[in-house]
């Protein structure tokens, strides 16, 4: 090989090597991005599940409170009706 052939071959090898490195970096970055998107999706999914479970707990608590309020109202109504009956019987 002559010197001119070596001079012509060096840029060719550098461009092939640079393209190979660019392809490897592109692949690595695409895998990182895919992993990041999957991780973000799983975070959103877990957050949704936590919100859902918290909402169910809140609704359960509200249901219990409404049941207690309903019992208290029934007790108050029964006491009021008994007291009005007693007052009517006295008069």
C-alpha positions as protocol buffer text, in pm:
chain_id: "A"
residue {
  index: 1
  type: UNK
  ca { x: 0 y: 0 z: 0 }
}
residue {
  index: 2
  type: UNK
  ca { x: 116 y: 341 z: -80 }
}
residue {
  index: 3
  type: UNK
  ca { x: 104 y: 647 z: 139 }
}
residue {
  index: 4
  type: UNK
  ca { x: -179 y: 794 z: -69 }
}
residue {
  index: 5
  type: UNK
  ca { x: -387 y: 479 z: -14 }
}
residue {
  index: 6
  type: UNK
  ca { x: -328 y: 499 z: 363 }
}
residue {
  index: 7
  type: UNK
  ca { x: -423 y: 867 z: 365 }
}
residue {
  index: 8
  type: UNK
  ca { x: -746 y: 784 z: 181 }
}
residue {
  index: 9
  type: UNK
  ca { x: -817 y: 482 z: 403 }
}
residue {
  index: 10
  type: UNK
  ca { x: -782 y: 672 z: 735 }
}
residue {
  index: 11
  type: UNK
  ca { x: -1086 y: 903 z: 683 }
}
residue {
  index: 12
  type: UNK
  ca { x: -1290 y: 604 z: 566 }
}
residue {
  index: 13
  type: UNK
  ca { x: -1206 y: 407 z: 881 }
}
residue {
  index: 14
  type: UNK
  ca { x: -1269 y: 712 z: 1101 }
}
residue {
  index: 15
  type: UNK
  ca { x: -1610 y: 769 z: 945 }
}
residue {
  index: 16
  type: UNK
  ca { x: -1705 y: 402 z: 981 }
}
residue {
  index: 17
  type: UNK
  ca { x: -1589 y: 403 z: 1345 }
}
residue {
  index: 18
  type: UNK
  ca { x: -1771 y: 729 z: 1417 }
}
residue {
  index: 19
  type: UNK
  ca { x: -2091 y: 595 z: 1263 }
}
residue {
  index: 20
  type: UNK
  ca { x: -2059 y: 273 z: 1462 }
}
residue {
  index: 21
  type: UNK
  ca { x: -2018 y: 470 z: 1785 }
}
residue {
  index: 22
  type: UNK
  ca { x: -2314 y: 692 z: 1692 }
}
residue {
  index: 23
  type: UNK
  ca { x: -2532 y: 385 z: 1631 }
}
residue {
  index: 24
  type: UNK
  ca { x: -2431 y: 233 z: 1967 }
}
residue {
  index: 25
  type: UNK
  ca { x: -2501 y: 562 z: 2149 }
}
residue {
  index: 26
  type: UNK
  ca { x: -2837 y: 598 z: 1973 }
}
residue {
  index: 27
  type: UNK
  ca { x: -2934 y: 244 z: 2078 }
}
residue {
  index: 28
  type: UNK
  ca { x: -2824 y: 300 z: 2439 }
}
residue {
  index: 29
  type: UNK
  ca { x: -3018 y: 628 z: 2459 }
}
residue {
  index: 30
  type: UNK
  ca { x: -3330 y: 469 z: 2311 }
}
residue {
  index: 31
  type: UNK
  ca { x: -3312 y: 189 z: 2570 }
}
residue {
  index: 32
  type: UNK
  ca { x: -3268 y: 446 z: 2849 }
}
residue {
  index: 33
  type: UNK
  ca { x: -3567 y: 639 z: 2719 }
}
residue {
  index: 34
  type: UNK
  ca { x: -3776 y: 323 z: 2697 }
}
residue {
  index: 35
  type: UNK
  ca { x: -3680 y: 230 z: 3053 }
}
residue {
  index: 36
  type: UNK
  ca { x: -3759 y: 582 z: 3173 }
}
residue {
  index: 37
  type: UNK
  ca { x: -4101 y: 582 z: 3007 }
}
residue {
  index: 38
  type: UNK
  ca { x: -4182 y: 241 z: 3150 }
}
residue {
  index: 39
  type: UNK
  ca { x: -4075 y: 357 z: 3496 }
}
residue {
  index: 40
  type: UNK
  ca { x: -4287 y: 672 z: 3468 }
}
residue {
  index: 41
  type: UNK
  ca { x: -4586 y: 465 z: 3358 }
}
residue {
  index: 42
  type: UNK
  ca { x: -4545 y: 230 z: 3654 }
}
residue {
  index: 43
  type: UNK
  ca { x: -4521 y: 530 z: 3890 }
}
residue {
  index: 44
  type: UNK
  ca { x: -4845 y: 669 z: 3747 }
}
residue {
  index: 45
  type: UNK
  ca { x: -5010 y: 329 z: 3777 }
}
residue {
  index: 46
  type: UNK
  ca { x: -4905 y: 294 z: 4143 }
}
residue {
  index: 47
  type: UNK
  ca { x: -5022 y: 650 z: 4216 }
}
residue {
  index: 48
  type: UNK
  ca { x: -5359 y: 571 z: 4056 }
}
residue {
  index: 49
  type: UNK
  ca { x: -5390 y: 257 z: 4269 }
}
residue {
  index: 50
  type: UNK
  ca { x: -5304 y: 451 z: 4585 }
}
residue {
  index: 51
  type: UNK
  ca { x: -5556 y: 723 z: 4501 }
}
residue {
  index: 52
  type: UNK
  ca { x: -5817 y: 458 z: 4432 }
}
residue {
  index: 53
  type: UNK
  ca { x: -5755 y: 277 z: 4762 }
}
residue {
  index: 54
  type: UNK
  ca { x: -5756 y: 607 z: 4954 }
}
residue {
  index: 55
  type: UNK
  ca { x: -6080 y: 711 z: 4788 }
}
residue {
  index: 56
  type: UNK
  ca { x: -6240 y: 378 z: 4879 }
}
residue {
  index: 57
  type: UNK
  ca { x: -6126 y: 422 z: 5241 }
}
residue {
  index: 58
  type: UNK
  ca { x: -6271 y: 775 z: 5250 }
}
residue {
  index: 59
  type: UNK
  ca { x: -6600 y: 657 z: 5102 }
}
residue {
  index: 60
  type: UNK
  ca { x: -6617 y: 373 z: 5355 }
}
residue {
  index: 61
  type: UNK
  ca { x: -6556 y: 617 z: 5639 }
}
residue {
  index: 62
  type: UNK
  ca { x: -6821 y: 856 z: 5506 }
}
residue {
  index: 63
  type: UNK
  ca { x: -7067 y: 570 z: 5478 }
}
residue {
  index: 64
  type: UNK
  ca { x: -7004 y: 476 z: 5840 }
}
residue {
  index: 65
  type: UNK
  ca { x: -7043 y: 837 z: 5950 }
}
residue {
  index: 66
  type: UNK
  ca { x: -7370 y: 873 z: 5760 }
}
residue {
  index: 67
  type: UNK
  ca { x: -7495 y: 555 z: 5923 }
}
residue {
  index: 68
  type: UNK
  ca { x: -7410 y: 696 z: 6267 }
}
residue {
  index: 69
  type: UNK
  ca { x: -7579 y: 1026 z: 6184 }
}
residue {
  index: 70
  type: UNK
  ca { x: -7884 y: 839 z: 6060 }
}
residue {
  index: 71
  type: UNK
  ca { x: -7904 y: 643 z: 6387 }
}
residue {
  index: 72
  type: UNK
  ca { x: -7862 y: 963 z: 6587 }
}
residue {
  index: 73
  type: UNK
  ca { x: -8138 y: 1135 z: 6390 }
}
residue {
  index: 74
  type: UNK
  ca { x: -8368 y: 838 z: 6443 }
}
residue {
  index: 75
  type: UNK
  ca { x: -8291 y: 849 z: 6815 }
}
residue {
  index: 76
  type: UNK
  ca { x: -8361 y: 1221 z: 6831 }
}
residue {
  index: 77
  type: UNK
  ca { x: -8687 y: 1176 z: 6637 }
}
residue {
  index: 78
  type: UNK
  ca { x: -8798 y: 897 z: 6864 }
}
residue {
  index: 79
  type: UNK
  ca { x: -8715 y: 1104 z: 7173 }
}
residue {
  index: 80
  type: UNK
  ca { x: -8905 y: 1400 z: 7029 }
}
residue {
  index: 81
  type: UNK
  ca { x: -9205 y: 1191 z: 6946 }
}
residue {
  index: 82
  type: UNK
  ca { x: -9205 y: 1038 z: 7294 }
}
residue {
  index: 83
  type: UNK
  ca { x: -9176 y: 1378 z: 7459 }
}
residue {
  index: 84
  type: UNK
  ca { x: -9460 y: 1524 z: 7248 }
}
residue {
  index: 85
  type: UNK
  ca { x: -9679 y: 1223 z: 7333 }
}
residue {
  index: 86
  type: UNK
  ca { x: -9609 y: 1270 z: 7701 }
}
residue {
  index: 87
  type: UNK
  ca { x: -9689 y: 1640 z: 7681 }
}
residue {
  index: 88
  type: UNK
  ca { x: -10012 y: 1566 z: 7495 }
}
residue {
  index: 89
  type: UNK
  ca { x: -10112 y: 1308 z: 7754 }
}
residue {
  index: 90
  type: UNK
  ca { x: -10046 y: 1554 z: 8037 }
}
residue {
  index: 91
  type: UNK
  ca { x: -10275 y: 1819 z: 7887 }
}
